[in-house]
């Protein structure tokens, strides 16, 4: 970005005014309007980051832009524009003339700010938060570096970079699963730390931490060790502000202590309530009683006997201690702290005077593992994830199984980190064809997460959803439907209908409905999800296109092939533009275009498409790749439809031979190719040869799938038809009778013959 200097032929970058872990902020000139602006740019990501990681960062930045651009209040930084230029995402904001609160404290040599200034800042921030909360937006990262005081005295909240819509709680937590640290521990609410429900009252707690610091010169828990800070937020009542600074007014002391209540319900109801209390205090009026008076010395919060406080959640694994308001950061863009990450269990009854350092083991509890061991296990877990991304599922599974065993020993079987490893074990099992084993593993993870986190926690629901997916792999679609329905109801209740995780569940449910034969229901649901994803993510977003693909598939199942052809064509074109012409998902959509053309009787067009697809698949993946062979199979089918049966038979034999060698003689794809050989032989009048091949297919399917499986029954029907062509009518009738009986038995209620 520095080399281009000019963005979209409009914004000329002048000099850097701030840097952070995700990017940098420039002072720039808007050449169109002749005004100075601030441009925040997302750093280009190098080759060391995989595409999934890059996409998460980009989605997070775009989310920031959309949320911030919707806010119009004098107490919130104005966003003028956002977009992408040469692969770099940017956000154009008003250029602020002032200092953030962190810098003001540094300017004041870490002494507290003047009392009138502190109270004025509190009132202005409360007013701005009242507005943003009414819009359904929670900031989630309020801290001194994100609050600016301008030269004219105006106070503005900056950087809604990790804000989230109120009904969309949970989405950013999912994004942070990749290790992107969110929030700063010195200013995080207890519920934010423990992974509980987060709403506007979490912002009020964070504001309480900020006000405490600018009023006294120190944060409420002035500890350098991240563990101690987190435990302080969770377990320790803060000292009254006036124990640090006697001249602070009593009303302000009480307001801040109420903001720092451990339970959200004990804090002010909302930012409007907070602002009214500050106004009453400034004017000397006596408002009604608010909350409880908390002027006692610091004490540890007791937990009921036999219970444990929440553990440190797994998403804090890569969180650093963060910055107190030391003034070492540029306005609105704090520099990252690279101290050691956190993981492990909470402990109870720990004397804070034993900190900093590792917690001592409490008698009767699991000893706290060493930071070195936890770091090693976290690195090995990441290595397993990388192996999976490369498609090395067997090796990834071995790594995750070993890490899961060690984490269970060190942290406990229900620790979030242990369950995270076991979740990945289940994932690798499902990707290596061991669906039954994966089902058991996901079931254990879901039960463990429900015990530790609750039935509606996003991680619990993720495990339940994978359980449903594996049930579908096993052909147990009715059971999968039941699980999906329960998960969907929970997601809609706790996250909202348009939350990305809710939409993913609805997509999977639509897919499963089509496998249950409920095609109209599947089509309606998939269409709704595709429209929602298009509205929220964009028409060419990969998730939108996946659902559009499912819509097209269901249209084909419904016999609406003209519509299916258009839908597949649109998906293929969009994927070629956004992912590239050789991307596997682009090639898959092109294959389905060919299927649709063939179904519409446009076999000549389908044939040309498949010839080009075979060439592309061979170039990208090789001649023996499963998808290359799938394209060659489609080519052979359309040769047959054009009555070019000798060529069709040759193609089917070549594909069958490679599939038998690479997949095995009884693999479903091999048997499909063998059946195509029999079809070609029949059309060439070689019915005796065709009968031999049809019987081979029927016997293999009966052996592998069972005598009453629909595919086995279809093969027996093929065999009976062949017998008819050979003039062996009696044998054909008897075989048809056997098939009818098996079909009737298969459809009979359980317990009946």
Order of alpha helices (4+ residues) and beta strands (2+ residues): beta-beta-beta-beta-alpha-beta-beta-beta-alpha-alpha-beta-beta-beta-beta-alpha-alpha-alpha-alpha-alpha-alpha-alpha-alpha-alpha-alpha-alpha-alpha-alpha-alpha-alpha-alpha-alpha-alpha-alpha-alpha-alpha-alpha-alpha-alpha
